[in-house]
């Protein structure tokens, strides 16, 4: 039989997609459906579990007797991932019974035979989760550790049977920390933690204690109709129709799930307008990012697809143009942005300082899939030109493929030119910082990778990243969350080792302090040398003290990796305090996009999170965590509008001088959507602590670098500022009752 090399197969696949498009001018919606059928729901794709079950059903009918057990195990696992927990349990119990009788000795290897019991325990826990946390969901308590009475399971069978199996596993291997964690969680769901947990396997209560008594944030998503129950995806909280009210857009990564758009009615309610917005055909999208790319005053949306799928990730991204009337039009092809690469990260910035937003897209690459990242310059007429090669941003080569997972724009040296920081995955990799060298005499924009020379050259495996000024010194710092997939064990065991104070292998978080253009890793110094393992993440101000805090939505696709989100409060730039339990943030469901935005206009930042995992059954409800600090500290909010700068003012810098306790204080903010997975509003929402007055506001506008200074800015107020207008416009926004 003729065997075609994998690399040629992938080239052929891409060729067929492109040529089929050439024969017929396909729309993006048609392309999404085509790639969904040929790639996402193709049986080799591990995530398309239902398609995999159908495929295995047909294979089992034709398989020989000595092959059936192996295929039945694959089928049972796929049933679990497809959400058919009872069917999976039935199939696994049949296999387990055969194993006990010694009937699988010659049809399954040792690891596969051992896997039966593990999958069965997971299936029981999953059944309990479906019957209780999903079908009888309580937003204030379900799946938030340590689980409280409102989160206890009313239907206990799943957890009870899982407990029996986990205790068996631990009797055989007391160092099975994954089973130890799941055992403790199962007891929590029954209201029997900690007293009911065998002492030798108990994870003590004190490991969940917070380091600061932050007030509890309540989940109000069900009241607002924003508790979308789908898979991992992106989220944006921003003003899409220019009525000074923050709307919500979310995605879910399955092509069969469409984009969702919710308009803020201004009375504490939201109306879903997905269908009338014209986005019902926009399926999939593991991340979405907003920007006003055409400077018409309305925020547009870029959708990213294909991540984690390797050769099966040749899926198109989409650019949605906001028409200004709560409708959107896909303009990907006419804008020149059509490509087929696996990605979930992109960053908008005016890299050549011409007043138009450009776009960097970081693609995933490995030794078998060389997918070059992309850099597009905005032509100012609604179209883009791919300048990746001429700009020196050819990140991936055959000899050094970079699996790009996060990216952020940063002016690290305060020279007025936006640079690019890129996070990459897998051991032996390193993150990259591309310094913007500006435009030369011939009009060419170029970048140089200089990370190692400025303190960013260590080998780390990471995922979400962002730039922010955590210590308010006027120099942008870098945060990046460690994410090193472990090939033999889920991350859960590593989390337990950290909780118990034992050595662990997992990559930790990294905070790089900017010392005037060079960086030093201060993670240990500030208490962030801990496991983050975030997929979605962002920063904002939890308590309006003027120092930016960190929210990590954690997880990985593995069903055993049900680990709590982690949240850290910035303690005056001296340290970061774990406030996960105090704030009610410790959701053990998979989490993705995170947005900090004052959704109810009461002056503090609420937190919107997109929840759900990668497998089609791993759905969970999105959250809107209402901030309780509206009367605790002072604040101010600005909506900037560029004229020479890009219209949405991305990259513009704000410097506030306040008077607090008789002393002047500086607070810095840069206009951006925040982290690389989840988008906060582009409205600058700034906590002021106990400030008694705002002495002045200085704005350095992106692109031109021109400065404006404003006096007479009042505390606890909203303003709109148009570049070049000497007067800040006060906006009277009333708090919404949510």
N, C-alpha and C positions, 0 to 999 in steps of 0.2 A: 504493500500500500504506500502511495506517495504521501510523505509528511511535509507539510508546509510550515516553515518556521513561524513562531508566534509573532515576531516583529512584522513579517510580511502580511500575516493575517490582519494585523491592526491597521497597516497601511491600506490594505485592500478594503477594510471596513470603512475607513474614512473616505476613500476614493468613491465607494459606492454611494455614500451619503451625499457627497458633493455633486457627483454626476447625476444622481437622481433629482437633486434640487435644480440642476441646470436644465434638465429636460422639461421641467415644469416649475414655474415660479411659485414656490411654496411659501405660505405664510409661516411665521414663527409658530403659531398654534398648530399648524399641520406638521411642522418639523418636530415639535414636542411630542405629538402623538406617534409620529414615525419612530423617533429614537426610543420612546417609551416601550413600544412593541418590540423593537429589534434589539434593545439593550437592557432597559431597566427590568422588564418583565420576561427576559430570556432566562431559561432555567438555570444556566450557570451562575447568574447573579444571586448571591447568597441572601440578599435582602428581599427579593421578590418571592416570599415564602409560598404564597398560594399557587403561583405558577410552578414552583418547584414541586409542590405536592402533586399537582396534576401530572407533571412529567414523571415523577417517581411511580405514580399509580400505573402509568402505561408501561414503565420499565419492569415493575414487579411482575406483571402478567407474563412477561416473556423471559424473566430471569430463571436460571436453573435453581434447584433447591438449595444448593450450598451458597448461593448469592442472596437469597431472599432476606435472610436475617439482617445482613448489612444494609440493604436497601430499605427495609422496614424501620431500622434505626434512623436512617436519614429522613425517612418520611415522618416519623414521630417527632423528630426535632423541628422539621419544617412546619408541622401542625402546631407545635408550640409557638413558633415565631409568627404563624399566621393568625394567632388568637384563638385557635380551637383547642383550648386547654383540656377540656374533658375528653376529646378524641385523642389528644396526645397522651393523657394519663392512661386511657384504656390500652393504647398501643404499647406504651412503655411497661405497663403491668404485665402484659402478655409476654414481653421479652424478658422481664425480670423473673417471671415464673419459669421460663425455659432455662434461664441462667442458673437458678437454684437447683434445677434438675440436672445440670451439667450438659444441656443440649446445645449450648452455644460454643462449646470448647473448640470445635473445628470450623466454625463459620464466622466467628468474630475474634479479633485479636484482644489482648488483655486490656488495652486502654479503651477500646470501644465497649467491651463488656462492662467495665467500670463506669463508663459514661452513662449507662442506662439509669442507674440509681441517682446519679447527680441530676440528670435531666428530669427525672421523676420528682425529685425534691423541688426543683425550680418550678415545675409545672404545678405542683400543689400550691406553692407560694403565689404563683401567677393567678391561679384560680381564686385564691382568697382575695387577691388584689382586685380582680375583675368584679367579684361578687360584692365587695365592700367599698373599696376606695373609689371605684369608677361608677358602679351602679348605684351606690349610696354615698355619693361624694359629699364631704363636709369641708368647705374651703378653708376653714380655720384650723383644721386638725388632721385631715386625711394625709397620711404619708409624711408628716412633719415630725422628725425625731427631736427629742424623745417623745414618743407618741402619747398624747393625752386622752382622757376618757372619750371625748367626742370622736376620736379617731379609731377607737377600738372596733374590731370586727364583730358584727352581729351574726355573721355566718362563719363559724370557727373551723370548719372541716379542713379547709386548705392549709391554714397555719398549723393546726394540730398534727396533721399527717406529715407536714414538712419537718416539724420539730422532731418527730420520731426518727426520721431519716438522718437529719443533721446530727443527732446524738449518736447514732450508729457510726457515722463518719468520724466523729471526734473520738469515739472509743478506739477506733482503729488508728487514728492519727491526731494526736492532741495538738499538733502544730498546723492543722488545717484551719488557718485563720479566716478564710472565706466562709467556711461553714460556721465558724464561731460567730462571725458578724451576723449572718443570716439567722442563726439560732436566736440571738438576742433580739433582732428585729421581729422575728415571729412571735416571741414571747411578749414584746411590746404590743403587738396588734391584738393580743388576747387580754391585755391588762394585767399580765403576770410578771412584768419586769419591774424591779429587779428580783423580787423575792422568789419567783418561781424558777429562775435560771439556776441550774446546777452551779455551785460556787466556783468550781474549777474552770468553768467556761464563761463566767460572768464578765462582761465588759462594764466596769464600774460607772455609776452615775456621774461621778465628778469629771469624767472626760468630756462631758457635754456642757459643762459650766462655761458661761461667757466671761470675758475679761473686763467687761464694762456693762453697766446696767442700762443698755439701750432700751427705749420704749418699744413695745410690740407693734409691728406693722400688720394690719388686718387685710386679708384678701377680699376685695370688693368686686372682683371680676364677675361673679354670678349676678350681682345686682345690676351691673352695667351691661350685661349681655355680651361680655368680652371673654367669657370662659370657653373659648374654642377648644375642642377636644380632638386634637389631631397629633401629627408626628413632629419631630424636630424641624425647625425652620427659622426663618428670620422674622424680625419685628421692627417696625418703625412707629414711633409716636411723634407726630409733628403736625403742623398746620398746612394741610394740602389745599384748602380752598380760601385761604387768606381772610378768615373771619376772626382771627386771634384766638381760636379755640383749637386744642390739640386733638387731632384725629388719630386713628390707629390702622395700620396695615400689617397683616401677618401672612406668612407662607408656611407650607408644609411640604416636605421634600419629595413625597410621592407624586409622580406625574398625574395620578388620578385625583389629587387634591388641588383645588384651585386657590388662587390668591383671594384673600378676604380683606374687605375695606369697610371700616366703620367710621361714620361721620359723627362728630360731637355736636349734639343739638343745643348745647348751652344751658340746659336745664337739669343736668345730672344724668342724662340718658344719651345713648348712642343708637344710631340707626345703621344697619348693615346695608350698603349700597353696592355690593360686589357685582350683582347682575347688571344693574343700570350703569355701573362704571365701565363696563366693557372689558372686564378682566377675567371673566369666567373661564375663558379658554387658556388662561395662563397657568398651566399646571406645573407643579414642582417648584423647586427653589429652596436650597438649604440656607440661603442668606439673601437679604435684600438691603440695598443702600440708597439713600435719597440724596439728591442734589439738583439744583436748577441749572442743568447743563446748557440750556439755550437762552438764559438770561431774560426770560419772559415774565419773571416774578412768581412762577408757580413751581413747586418742588416735583421733580420727576423721580423715577425709580429704576434702579438697575437690579436685575434678578440673576443670581448665580446658580449654576447647576452642575451636576456630574461628579461632585466630590466623593472620595472614598471608593470609587468604582473602577479605577484602573482603566483597562482597555474598554470597559463598558461605560465609561464616563464621557464619551464623545457626544455631549449634549449641548445644545445652544444656550447661551445666555440671552437675556432680553433687556432692551431699554424701552421703558414705558414713558411716553411724553404725557405730561399733565395738561389737559386741555382747558383747565381753569373753571370747569363747571361740574366737578366731581366725576368726570370721565377721563379715561386714559386711552392712548393709542400706541400700539406697538410700532416702533420706528427702528428696530434693530438693524434691519437690512439696509434701509435707505441711509441710516446714520453711519454705515460702514463698520459695525461692531459685531457682525456675525462671525462666530468661530465655534469650534467643537473641541473643547478641552475640559477636563475635570477640574472644577474650582469651587470655592465658596468664599473667596476673599477678594475685595477690591477696595481701592481708596481713591476718592476724588480730591483734587487740589489743582490750583493754578500753578503748575510747575514752571511755566515759561513767563509768568507775570504779564500776560497780555489781557487779563480781565475775563478770560474764559476758562472754565473748569476742564481739566484733562483727567485721564483715567488710567490707573494702573490695575491690572488684573493678575493676581498670583495664581499660577496653575500648578497642579500636582504632577511630579515626575519621579520616575524610578528607573532602574536599569533596563526595564522592559518597555517603559512608556515615557518617551522623551517628549514632554509637553512644555514648550517654551512659554514663559509668562509673556504678558502683552502690555505694551505701553502705547496709549493713544493720545495724540495731541488734538485738541479741539480747534476746528477750522473757523469757528465763529459763524457758520452758516447752517448749523444743524447736523454737520457731518464731522467725522473724525478720521485722522490718518494714523496708521500704525507706524510708529517711529521706534520700535523696540531696538532694532539693530543699531541705528544711527545714534540713539541716545545712550548706548552702552549698557542696556538693561537685559542683555541675553544671559539670564541667570543660569539656565540649565544647559549642560553639555552632556554628551554621551559619557565622558569620563567622570563628570561630577553632576549627576542629576539631583536637583533640590526639590523635595516634596514640600512645596510652599503651603502653609496653613493660615498664616495671618499677615497682615500688612497695615502699616499706618504711616501717614504723612507727618513729618516733623521738621521744623526749622531748628536743628540741634545746635547750630552755631550762631543763631540770631543774625544771619547775613541777609535775610529777606527772601531767600530761595528755599522752597520746600524740598526737603530730602525724603528718602523712603527707607523705612526699617521693615525688614521682612523676617518672619519667624518660619522655621522649617522643622520638619518632623523626622524622627528616627535617630537612634544612637549613631555617633560619628558625624552627624551633621552639625552645622553651625548657623547662627542667625547672621543676617547681612545688613549693613547700613550703606546705602548708596547716597553719596554726597552730591548735591546738585551744584554743578560748576557754572550754571548760568548759560546765557546765550552768547555765543561768540560773534565776531564781526560778520560772519557769513550767515548768521541767523540760526545756527545749529545749537540745540540744547543737548548737553551731555552730562553723564553721571559717572562717578568713580566709586567702587566699593572700597571702603576704608575702615570697616568695623574693627578689625584687629588692631589697627594703629591708634584707635581712640578708646580701647578698653572693652570692646564688644566681640572679641574673637574666640571666646571659649566654646567648646563643643557641648551643645545642649539640644535637647529635643523638646520642642515647644509648640504651642497652638495659639490661643488668642493673645493679642498684644495691643498696646495703645501708648500714646505719648500724653503726658499730663505733667503739670507743675505741682508735684505733691507737697513741696516744702515752701512754695510761694517765694522763690528767689529770682524769678524772671527767666529761668532756664528750663526748657522742657526735658523732663525725665522720661524714662522708658520702663514700662511694666510688661512682663511676658510670663504667661503661665506654663509651667512644665507639663508635658504630655508625652510620656514614653510608653507606647503600647507594649505590654509584656506578653511574650509569645506563649508562655506555659501556664500562667495563672492570671485570673482577673485582678484588677486593681484593688478590689475590696480587701484582700489580705494585706496589702501594703498600707491601706488606711488604718487597719486594726493595729498593725505594728507601730505606726506613728502614735495612735491613741494610747497604746500601752507603754510608750517610751522606749521601744525596741528599735534596732537598726532596720532600715528599709532601703529598697533599691529604686523606688520611684523618683522621677525628676521632680524638683521642687519649683516654686515660684521664684522669679528673679525681678528685683527692682534695681534699676541702674540710675544712680544719681548723676546728674549732669553738673560737672564742675567746670563750667565755662567752655564747653566744647569737647571735653573728654569725660569718660564715664567710669564710675566705680560701682561695683555690685555691693549694695548695702542691705541685701535681703536679710542676712543674719543679724545685722545691727538693729534693724527695725522689727524683727520678729516675723518676717515673711518667708523664711527658709523652711517652708512647710509644703505638704502636698496640696496642690490646687486642683489638678486634673479637670480643668474647666473645658467645656465645649463653647458655651456662650458666656460672655463676660462683659462687664462695663464698669465705669466709674461715675460717681456723683457724690453729692453731699447729703449724707443721711440725716444730719441734725443741724444743718445750716450754720456750722461753726466756721465756714470758710476754708476748710481743709477737705480735700477730695478722698473719698472712701472707695472700697473695692467690693464688687459683687461678682461671685463666681457661680455659674450654673454648671454643675459637675456631671460626670458620667462617661460612659462608653457604651457601645452597642450591646455588649455581653449582658444577659439577663441576670447574672449574679452580681453585677456591679450596680447595686442600688445604694448609692452613697449620698450623703446630704450635701446640698449646696453650702458654700462657705462665704461668709461676709466679714469684712475687716474694716474697722473704724480707724481713721487716721487720727492719732492722738497728738495733734499739734506738731506733726512732722517728726516727732521723737520716736514713735513706734506705731505699729498697727495692731489693734486689739480685736480678737475674735469675738464677734457679737452675734454669731449664728443663732444660738438658742434664745438669747434674750429678745432678739428681733422677730423670732418666729420664722426664720428663713430656711431651716434645715430640711427642705423637701428632698426625699430620697428618690423621687422620680427623676428620670433623665431631664436635663434642662438645656435650653439653647439660647436664642436671642434675648438679650437684656437691654432695657431702655430706661434711663433715668429721665423723667419729665414731669413737670408740675401739671398733671392732667386735670386737676380740679381748680387751678388758678388760686390756690390759697397760700402760695409763697414757698412751699417746700416741695422737694422732688419726690414724687411717687415712683414706684418701680414696676414696670411691665415686663413679664417674662414669658417667653414661648417655651412650653414644656413638650415632652414626648421624645421617644427614642428613634432608632433607625428602622427596626423591624416593623412590619405593617400592623402588628397588634400592640406595639408599645406606645399607645396613645395616652395622653393625659391632658388635663385642663390647664390652659394658660391662666396666668395670675395677674392681678393688678393689686400691688401691695400699697395700701394707703399710708402715707407718711403722717405720723402723729405730732410732728414738731412745729406745726404752723404758728404756735404762740410762744415758742421757746427762744428763738433767736431772730435777728433781723435779716433782711434779704433785699435783693433788687433783681430785676429781670429786664433784658434788652433784646429786642429784635433788630438786627442790623440789616441794612439794605445797601449793597454796593452800587456805585454808578461807574466809576473807573475800575473798582474791584469787581470780582464776580458778584452777581446779583445776590446770591445767598450768603456772601461775605465769608465763605469757608476759608480758614487760615488767618483771618483777621484777629489781632490780639487786643485784649482789654487789660488795662491796669487801673485798678481802683485804689485810691488812697482814702482810708477811713480814719476816724478817731475812735479809739476804743480804750476805755479805762485811762483816759488822759494821755494816751500815746498814739502816734501815727502808726498805721499798719498798711501793708501792701497786700493786695489779693490779685492774682493773675488768672486770666481765662483766655483760651483760644477757641474760636468757633469751629466746632467739628461735631460729628455724630457720636464721637466717643470711641468705644472699643471696636474691635474688628468683627464682632459677632453680636449684633443687636445695635440699633441706632437710636440714640437719644435725640431730642429735639435740637435743632440748630439755633433755637432761642437760647441766649446766654442766661442761665438761671444760677445766681451767685448768692451763696450764704455769706452773711456778714458778721456772724457771731453777735457779740454784745456792742457792736458799733453804735455810737451815739450820733454820728453824722457821716455823710460822704463828702469828703473835702473836694475831690475831683475824680473824673473819669477820663482816662487817656485811651484813645483808640489808634492803633497802627493798622491801617487798611491793607489787606492782602494785595499783592501785585505792585501797587504804586509805592507802598511804604509810607504814604503821607499820614501825618498825624493830626488828630483833632483832640481838643481838650474841652470838656464840658464841666461846668459848675452847676450848683443848685439842683443836684440830683437828690431826690427825696428817698428816704428809707421806705422799704416795703411798698414799692411801686413798680409798675410796668412801663417801659418806654419803647418807642420805635425811633431809630436813628438812621437817617439817610445820609450817606457819604456826601460831604460838602455842605450840608445844611448845618448852620451853627447852632440850631436850636433842637434839643431833644424833645420829641413829641410824647407827652404823657398819655397813656392809654388807660381808661377806666375799665378794668376787668373785675367783675364780681366773682367771688369764690362760688364754686358749684357744689351743690349738696349731693355727694356721692356716698 
